[in-house]
Amino acid sequence: MVSVMSSLDHAGRPAPQILPRRVRARAGGAVRPRGAAALYGVAVFVAAFLLFQVEPIMGRLILPWFGGSAAVWTVALMFFQVVLVLGYLYAHLLVRYVRPDRQMFVHVPVLLASLAVLPILPDAAWRPVGGQDPTLRILGLLAVTVGPPFFVLCTCGPLFQAWYARTHGEPYRLFSLSNGASLLGLLSYPLIVEPRLGTHAQAYVWSAAYALFIALAILITVRSSRAAESTVALRAAESGARAPGWFDRLRWLALAATPSLLTLAVTNHLTRNVAPIPLLWVLPLAVYLLSLIICFESDSGYRRSLFLPLLPVVLLLVAINLFPGDLEVGIFGQIAFFIGALLVMCTVCHGELSRLKPAPEYLTGFYLVVAVGGALGGLLVAVLAPQVLSDYFELAFGIVLCAVVIAVAVLGDLLGRGLRRLWLRRALALAVLAGTAVLGIYVVGRVQAYDRGARLVARDFYGVSSVRDVGGRGPQAQRVLYSGTIVHGQQFLAPSQALTPVSYYGQSSGLGQLMREEHRSPGPERIGVIGLGAGTIAAYGRTGDSYRFYEIDPLDISIARTWFSFLRLSPARVDVVSGDGRLSLEREPGQHFNVLVADAFNGDSVPIHLMTLQAFELYFRQLAPGGVLAVNVSNRFLNLTPVVARVAGALGKQAIRIEDPGDGSESVYRSSVWILITGNRTLAAKLARVKHAELLAPTNSTRLWTDDYSNVLASLKAVQ
């Protein structure tokens, strides 16, 4: 994962001699040690803070263009990890192979060149044009929009700390400051920045702050090069420390890759299987940073005697509770469990990594290998896993990898100098190996058994979809489409009931009540639907009607056509448009829909860009005069009613909320909440009188969501 780390050796290896203060003062010109500490401290703090602020800012800016999927965040993190590697590689090469007094002639032009891409606002030309996998497009967009500034910020951690250590001493406080600033930058975004600033304002403020930081970075770069005369004496004193070997670097790589993989795997697990809320994108990364602070701030932070015995217990508990439904402790209990487990796993990995720190002259090389490991973990989750795994099995793989990597670290001590008695060393080594093997066999068995009974399990960029048959062979037998744990559609298997609308779309639902009114009007109807699911809404189609579905996920389109028959059996003419619903509607001429259904908010990551003022203005441009916008806000985690009511009021439309309790069992007719929005006051009055209906009064108590502003955290429900 992206991190700002520094460390010096305290494992008994010879440390380099530090120049006397008077020598450092002469070499540094007018900057005295205390003044230098303050200058470097401010620079390190600002760099780390900006580094972890720009990640969520860019994620929030580009998320609407790619369907609002959580995978966008995963791909963005992978990009930042790769750029971190490049930044650390640059810092390593600059420190190791460029004369200290010449380094400013290389680095200052790099700093200035990064200003060319400001402000960090993405070009609309990068918007996708279809439903293809957008991974490469996201990476390209990030590269040209924020790549250079992010690269520069990544170089600052190792460069500033190496320069400070070269002329002023051990940079322990800089290390602590950088990780604290990283954590502050990450957590302040959802809690302070996002609720108060629009996305464009965030980009402009960040860009201005970055420009000011470049001025500070240039000052430090120039002063460091001018103070480099004393480095000859310092380099002469650097001797006696063992150079890291290939096995050392391999262990650094494994111990850095494992917590990175685990962090993204836990993020996927929580957002897909527990609660798809944006805060859960931030919490795992914050825990990852916290583990770095614990392990690298001082040698006493990581207590091996405490964390190592705790790790097998945590790994076993996670293995037992790998899949949805395993852990029956409520949503917040599950979040606490997996976040706590992640903290233990990351702390052990980073703690063992901190025990392998090299001498300071090899510090930038250490950073580089650690960054490569972090990027490798991100690549495994963001790129490789969707191609080779049918479900979100990264967490299962991650806990086995963690067990193997830590087992190797422990075995190294046991077989080396850890214990005096040979038989005890061998017994403990055998126990570690046996425990790791048993855990691996158990996890593999659980993974193989998990998808048994499913008719289909498939995965692509947008998530995992599964098809299962439930209800036995009787009249209640159904086929159900799941996205993670969220039901996205279902259908009776009996041919006589195949066109019965069920789940959120039954006759008593808000949509069902609306279609009953629409069917009373003579002539054919044009119905638009954003979000396909199983295609259930096509069951309302009549001969002569036209139904047009917009679906961003190609896998969902394939499943609806192959495993469900709503689209095929509907008497209406049915078309399916592949691509983001809003972007597709923007490219199309006026469709003059009688009804436009927005059905993309009942689970997974809520596509915010489909619920803004600008989106609703587009919807009504595509509706016929007096047409109705039907919004499915059935969501277990978010209360979206105030958001929709606020937008409807801003457009001068009337909104009717219909909350249908379903059949009570949630097996056929699921409870649903629909909001019907129209400028046709006569129709609105009729809809307001149906069962479970409520006419929503215009209100200004909720801030209007726009393309520039939204606040999902404010819509969270208190769900247990």
C-alpha positions, 0 to 999 in steps of 0.5 A: 500500500502507499506509505511513507516510511523510514527507519534506522537500524537498531538490531545490533548492526553497526550504525554509521557515525554521525558528524559532529554538530559543528561540522553539520552546521558549517556544511548546512550554511545558515540552517542550524540543526533545530531550524533544519528539523523544523523545515524538514518536519513541515515538508515531510508533514505536508508531503504525506498529508497531500499524498493521502488527500489526493487519493480519495479526491481523485477517486471521488472525481473519477468514480461517476464516470465508471459506474460508481463501482468499488473496483474503481477505488481498487484500481486507483490504489493499484495505480498509486502503489505503482507510482510509489514504486517509481518514486522510490526507485527515482529517490534510490537512484538519485541518492546512490548514483548522483553526487550530493552537490549535483542532485538539485540539478536533477530534482528541481526540474522534476519538481517544476515539471510536475506543476504542468498538470495542475489543476488535477481535474480529469478531462471529459475525453477520458469518459468511457464510451461502452461497457468494456473493462475500464481498468486501462482507461482509469490508469491512463486517466490517473497517469495524465491527471495526477501522475506527476504530482503524486510521483513527486510526493512519493519521492519526498519521504525517502529523499528528505529523510536521506538528506536530513540523515546525511547532514543533521542526524537520525530522522526518527521524528520525521518518520513519526510525523510522516505516518501521522500526517498520512493517517490524518490526511486519509481520515480527514477527507470523509469526515471534514473535506468531503462534507464541506467542499465540492469535488472541483473545489477540492481539486483546486484547493489541493492543487494550490497547496501542492504548488506552495509545497513545491516552493518549499521542496525546492528550498530544501533541495537547494539547501541540501545540495549546498550542505553536501560538502560534508558528505564525503566525510560522512560516507567515509565513516559509513562502513562495517554494515553488512550489505543486504543479500538477495534473501533479505530483499526477498523477505522484505518483498514478501512482508510488504506484499502480504499486508498490502494484499490483505488490506485490499482483500478486507476492503473487498470483503467488507464493501461487498459482503458486509456493508457497501458504504464508502467509509469502509474504503478508508478504514482498512487503509487507516489500519494499514497506516496505523500498523506502520506507525506501531512497528516503525516509530520505535523498536518497542512498538512491535511486541513479538511476544504479544502479536506472534501468539495472537496471529494464529488465533486471528488467522483461524478465526478469519478462516472460519468466518471467510464467507457471508453468513459465517459471522452472526454478530451484526454489521458493526460487529463484523466490521469490528472483527475484520478491522481488528483482524487486519490490524493484527495481521498487518502489525505482525507483517510490518513488525517482522519487516521492521526487524529486518531494517538495513543500515541507513546507507541502504535505506532507499533500497529498502524503501524501494523493495518495500514499495515493490511489495506493496504494489505487487499486493495491489496488482494481485487483487486489482488485476490478477484476481478478477481474471483467475478467481470466480469470487472474492477469494483474495482474503482466503489466499491472503491469510494463507500467504500471511501464515506462510510468510510469517512461518518462514520468518519464525523458522528463520529464528528457530533454526538460527539463534532463537533457542539453545536446545536443538530438539526444542527448535526442531519441535517448534519448527515442526509445529509451525509447519504443521499449523500452516499446512493445516490452515492452508488445507482448511481454507482451500477446502472451504473455498472449493465448497463455497460455490457448490450448489450455485448454477453460476458464479462469475466475476468481472471488473464490476463484481461477482454475480451468482445464480442460484435456484431456491425453493425446491421443485414446487411452485415456489421454486425460483432462480435468484441473481445475487451481486455479492449478498444483495439480491438483484433479481429473481424469477419463478421457474414454473413456465406459468409464472415466469412473467410474474414480477417479483422481488422489489417489483411486485404489483404492490410495490411502488413500481407496480402501482405506477405501472397499473396507472400507466396501463390505463392509458391507451396506446403503447408505452416507452419505458427506460430502465437504468440497471438491468438486474435479471430484467424483471421490469420487462414483465410489465411489457405489453404488445406494442410497448418498448422497453430500453434497459441501460446496463454498465456490466456486460456480465449482468447482460449475459446473465439476464439473457442466458439464465433468466427469461424476462427479456425473451418472454416479454411481449414488448420490444426489448433493447439493452444498451451496454454502458453507464446509464447516464453517459448513454442517455447523454449521448442519445437523442430524446427518447420521450419515455413515459416512465424512466426507472432508476434502479441502481441504488439497492446495493453494492456501491451506490453510483452517486452520479446517477442521483445528482441534480444534473442527472435528474435534469437529464432524466426529465429531458429524456421523459415525455411531458408528464412522464414519471421518474421512478427511483428504487431507493430500497437500500439496507444501509443508506437512507436516500429518500431525503436526497431524492426529495431534495432534488425533486423539490429543486426541479419543481416536481412532486415526489411520492414515496411508496414503501411496500412491506413485501410478503414478510418472508422476503423470499418472493416479494421483498420490502421495497421503497420507491419514489415516483417523481413527476410534474403531472400533478393529476397523476401525482394526486392519484399515486399519493392515494395508493396504499403505503404512499406518502407525498413528500413535501419539498425541504431544504434540510438536506443539502442538494446533491450535485455533480460537485457535491455529495455526502454519502456518510450523512445518509448512513442508517444505524444498521445492526 
